[in-house]
Amino acid sequence: MHQNDIMMEINENEYLLLSGIQHFVFCRRQWALIHIEQQWQENLRTVEGNILHEKAHSENLSEKRKGCLITRGMAVVSRELGLTGSCDVVEFHKDIDGVEIFCHQGRFLPVPIEYKRGKPKKDHADILQLCAQAICLEEMLVCNIPKGYLFYGETKHRLEVEFDQDLKSEVRKMAEQMHDLFHRRYTPKVKTGSFCRACSLNELCLPKLCKIKNASDYVKSKLEEES
């Protein structure tokens, strides 16, 4: 079945988590272990990341500062991408090309802001995730969002991201690939490397990577050895 056909057949119960883009870019096997096989382990990186996101969501759900509306933990969804999730922060700036907001005068342009631990990555994982949020907001609010921001906990600095058509096309292609693997319930094997040491699923994934079908089989085999 062609990937585009799979995307057309997606119903709301099969929407994938938008945050999974991070896992998918880092390692498709890691993404499959988490989102298909439901395997997960915490490590220092995931704990630090969760703390930063909790801080972003911990204040009032919305507030107004000098004409800018700020919303935290806003739920978003895209039927086109088949993805759902939430934005850490969405700022609504007054803009003639924006959208009307109930109980507020004027028009406002949404600007998604994603909070990340550490510093900017070498890959485009953070940028793609932020762009996916923008696509969701564009679809929900029927508007065009030209840019957003990534805020990194280590640098304490906002990085501007422009949402051009090439970036949006990359997000759409990635969403199709995620749904293709999910539809087939397929956990791919991948080439290992030094980056595996930072993976929260290292112990589940690597020991039998080339010898067994998936992580569930590995856990089952280890339990049988101990019995």
C-alpha positions, 0 to 999 in steps of 0.5 A: 500500500502506498504511503499516501493511501495510508495517510488518507485512511488514518482515523483519530484513534491512529493519530501519532504523538507529535513529540515522536518526531524527536525520537524518529529523527534520533533513531527510527528503531528507538521511535518504534520501540517507544511508539509501537512496542510501548517500551520506555526507560527514563535516563538523566536526559529525559528527566531533565527534559521533562523538568524543563517542559513542566516549568514551561507549563507550570504557570497560568494556562494563559496570560496577556503581556503588552498586547501579546497573548501567551498560552501554555500547553495548548493542545494541537492536532493535524488531520493532514499529518495524523499527529497530535500533541501540545505546544509548550508556549504559543504567543499570539502577537497583534498582526493584521494578517492574524486571526480573531480570538474570542473576547479579544479585540483585533487580530493575532498571529500565533507564534509557537515556542518549544522549550528544550534542554541543552543547546541546539542540536546538529540534526533538525529534530527540534526544528522539525518538531516545531514546524509540525506544531506550526502546521497543526496551528495553521490547520486549526486556525486557518492562517499562515505562520511564518516563524517560531522559536526554540528556547534552549535551557543551556544557552537561555536563548531563543533561536528563530525558525522560519517555516518555509515550504522545504521544511514543511515538506520534510515534516509531511514526508516524515509523518508519512514514514512514521505512519507507514512503520506504525501501520505495518507494526514494524520495528526496523534494525539500524546501524549502531554508533556512539550515539547509542550510549545516550539512548534511554532504551540502550539496554532494551535495544542493543544486546540482541539487536541483530538476533531477535525480532524486537525488544519485547522478544528480548525481555521475554527471553531474559525473563525465561532465563531467570525463571 
